[in-house]
Amino acid sequence: MSLMTDTYAYYAQKEPNRLAIQDERGRITYSEWHQRVQQAASWINRHAIDRKRVAFLLSNCTSFLQVFAGAAAAGVTAIPLDPRWSQAECLQRLTLSGADLVIVEERYMKKIENIQIPSYLLLDWEHEVRCEQTNDAFPFVTDRNPMFYMGFTSGSTGSPKAFVRGQQSWMESFRMTAAAFGISEHDHVLILGTLLSSHFLYGAISTLYFGGSVTLLEKFSTEKVKLMLQENDITALYTVPTMTQALLSNRSLYDRPFKMISTGAEWSQASKKKLKSTYPMITFYDFYGTSELSFVSYLSSNDNHVTSESVGKPFPNVSISIKREDGSDCGPNETGRIYVNSPMRFSGYLHEKQKADEWLTVYDMGYIDQEGYLYMKGRENGMIVYGGLNIFPEEIERVLNVQPEVNRSLVIGMKDAYWGEIPVAVIEGNCQVNQLKQACKAVISPYKIPKKWVVTEKMIETSGGKIARAKMKDWVKEQLTWRQ
């Protein structure tokens, strides 16, 4: 049985002085990284003895990765907690997770007051781990596919659901990262966002698996990115569309060969075109995936479809099926529910494991064209039913997001006594609503044009830098109620 941390020993022996990780506090080599992970694994194995689950509430730093990788090496499930959650949200997720213990930075201690599980301050934990005696083999890992990661996603009611993932799913994803994006031991990868986002966490852990170097930012800023690119031999960036747009707006990139790996349906065609024309030596990859499905499809800047609305062709180990409501298969260019089967999927929601051979859907709607490219229409449970007509918010957002005055947009459905639901647009930017209405009229059917409009300076975001749709919907309800 192989673990996702097994390669650390090889690189520690092959090139002990090679840079493994640098953050804003310092640098560590592969020799040091391998030792730290082994010590963390030994400590975690001795303390997480009940359900073999360890939670942690940490900022972006090497210690975050050490706890995560140490848990993986010990065959224990790591449970990252978001410092931006309220105390009630932290306690709710800790209770749901069934964690044996929690490691926390001192500045976040108030978030976990009154919990009923053992807690360790990060500084105390680091001191104990440095004194830990280790060896290179951990015979206590007997599961062929140990659960290593627990995350949280909102269910249809808005309450959190815990999902779990086995190590083999990420190791299969590592294979796809090497094949599709060309990441290898020769890469120095800059992680732009929080490790609480599975996209950025995966970017760091996969790079370390390959023996590459990882640079972390405690907090994203265009100035920091520009400085890092100037002072380091960065060959790849993990990013999301909002960060890419900020880098473009502030001209923080350099036109030299490196890779940008992005995910997020909000990356507009206009932004892709600008990146391609302004920095032609940069190769970028845009992929579609979810917490449950992992990688599904991708495009590169060398693909002729990159500035279309397509989210690319499936990864080599992914099968996609588009189905109608009755379960029958859709034809080319026919919109239906997207089903995925791949070895990279999650293991299931906590206490609700999926069957290994089961096709899985997250209720995204889309179609496949005759060339095999996948196109997204929107999320089925986000679909707005306006007087019996179906409206996908994403279709309207794509029109709004290309308008020069719009930074980002969000379209949501609000209850209406007559129509059932009406589309409401939220705009981030300094813009004239009448002009946006005219822009919509030129492209989409009249019934799809938002009936109410709200302008804001800044959207509420998730930890991964995406728009927090559920929270924004609650905020819009308050705004519209206040106006009435």
BELMOPE-V772783 format. One record per helix or strand. SS is the DSSP state (2 for helix, 1 for strand). FROM is the first residue (numbers start at 1). LEN is the number of residues. Records with the same first field share a line. If there is no record, write none. Layout:
SS = FROM-LEN / FROM-LEN
This chain:
2 = 7-8 / 30-18 / 62-12 / 87-11 / 106-7 / 122-9 / 167-15 / 198-13 / 222-10 / 241-9 / 269-10 / 380-3 / 393-9 / 433-9 / 446-3 / 469-15
1 = 19-5 / 26-4 / 53-5 / 77-4 / 101-4 / 118-4 / 147-8 / 160-7 / 188-4 / 213-4 / 236-5 / 258-6 / 282-9 / 294-7 / 310-5 / 318-6 / 329-1 / 336-7 / 348-2 / 352-2 / 360-1 / 364-5 / 374-6 / 384-3 / 389-3 / 406-11 / 420-10 / 452-5 / 461-1 / 467-1
